[in-house]
Amino acid sequence: MLHIRGSGGDVLPDVFRLAEALRCKVLDCANGDLITPGHTSGWEAFQEYRERALGPSQ
């Protein structure tokens, strides 16, 4: 399992390359859906939730 920290979508291309090299899929553990280059809404929704829950970053 790979835990991603940070924000923004710029990390996703690296995650997809890693998954391809390891011959695995990228799973959104929050909702059980796969994250693919064309379907990243789970990642975006998580970031929105985190920003609401934690407030503005310093």
N, C-alpha and C positions, 0 to 999 in steps of 0.2 A: 504494500500500500504506500502510496506517495501522498504526503500531506503538503498542500500548497499554501504558502503564506504570502500576504501582500495584497495588491489590488491591481485592477486593470486586466485587459485581455491579452497583453503582450506576452504573457507567460505561456499561453495556450499553444502556440506553434511548437515550442520546445517540448511541451508535454505530449503533443501528438507525435512528434518525431521519436521521442523516447518510447512511447507505446508501440509505434511501428517497429522499432528496432528490437523490442522485447516480444513482439507478436502478441500484444495484449490490447485490451480495450480500456477506454477512459470512462469510469463509472462515477456518477454523481451520487455519493452516499446519502445525501440529504433526501433525495426523492427516488433513487433507484433507477434513474434513466441514464442511458449512455450519453456522453458528451462527444459530439463529432464536430469537425470543422464547420459544418453547416447548421449545427444545433447546439448553441452554447448558452441557451437561455437559463439553464440551471446555475451556471457559474455567475451570470449577471444577476440573477435573483438573489443568490447568496450574498453577493457584495452589497446589494441594496439593503438586505436584511441586516447585515453586519453594521453598516453605516447608521441605520436607524437605531439599532440596539446599543451601539457603543458611542454614538454621537460623533461630532467632527473630530478628525485626527489632529494631533498637535503638530 
